């Protein structure tokens, strides 16, 4: 049996948004590895081994997948959203660099709908012009770098999508991020909170920066800040393509 690895995005939560390409890879897989709640989304079946693991062992998980593929297994590494957006595709390639034969693996990256794009679609079109995405977790980079990127992105006029805004271990940093954004963008800029998008627990809210509080976000929330031209139309929020 010839082994391979597929790094697959399961989308933001609704199973209807899992691509057919990802479904086919899961149907052919002998082994699935990933963060515990993402592996839980994969239906057990005879002949399929499931290896859930903690969120902070990404390189170990990637190494395990490479070992199994080298032994001829058909391995799917699952991520939520898209595997190339703050997810397992980068971790797999980082682990691959340490291997003596990095060209000897059959690796496929299978895209998915990331939470940022699912949230934007639910809200309307807040990312309709130039935008950037920033992960607010400082687990893998220093907080002062995050602050610098926030300021520079705001000064450049980007709309911004924020991943991992606030967690139990990082309860105060998002408040600091909001202070920076208010200082750089002013109090009237629209900011949207999209929690558990595409699931039954979905909750959407758009307020001004003056009204925003850190408690409006948690780890299941994607936060989208508009640019200076972002505005409401009916229940939607959008950024015109002609914005400056």
Secondary structure, DSSP 4 states (H G I P E B T S, - for coil): ---EEEEEE-BSS-GGGS-HHHHHHHHH-SEEEEEHHHHTTSPP-TT-EEEEE-TT-HHHHHHHHHHHHHTT-EEEEEESB-TTSSSHHHHHHHHHHTSTTGGGS-EEEE----HHHHHHHHHEETTSSSEEEEE---SSS-HHHHHHHHHHHHHHT-EEEEES--BTTBSSHHHHHHHHHHHHH-TT-EEEEEESTTSTT-EEEEEETTT--GGG--TTEEEEE--TT-EEETTEEE--TT--
